Amino acid sequence: MADLSASFNPDLIATNSDAASSALAEANTASSVAASASSKIAAQSAAWESGAAVKRIIEIRLLDKDTSHTVADGIGGDFRVKSAMTVLDVGCYFDTAGTTSVTTIEIFEAGSTILSTDITVDATEKTSETAATPPVISDSAIAADGILTFNISGIASGTAGKGLVIWLEVTIP
């Protein structure tokens, strides 16, 4: 029988113990994250089943990242809204910022604006989040089977921006 006492190294046990503790901590963290996600999903499912409104963010890419902005109506075509919803907030972002002046985006449902103050993106910015003038929603109720359209009514006078994603924060009853 081999003499194992000569090859015994207590540091390896500590290292293995540390690795086991680390793995256990990672497993506990992953388990906590999974449990948290599971409880959020369960809460949203319960809200949905009870008829309570569920908050969602809808993003719609209207222009490819390499497509320059131009003043035009019906950018990206029509967007059909399957279920009735209430619009809480709106905004947009670009892939490349325009220069020199403000870019302005309009949102329409069935040909009527839903904004009393349009979405703007300031010169050299890529998002409406930092705009000097925030959008104001004047008609927040979007009908089931409604058609949304999007217009660019003003572009940067220097170099036009590129790419366009519109987002809407909504509740769906």
Secondary structure, 3 states (H helix, E strand, C coil): CCCCHHHCCHHHHHHHHHHHHHHHHHHHHHHHHHHHHHHHHHHHHHHHHHCCCEEEEEEEEEEEEEEECCCECCCCCCEEECCCEEEEEEEEECCECCCCCCEEEEEEECCEECEEECEEECCCCCEHHHCCCCCEECCCEECCCEEEEEEEEECCCCCCCEEEEEEEEEEEC
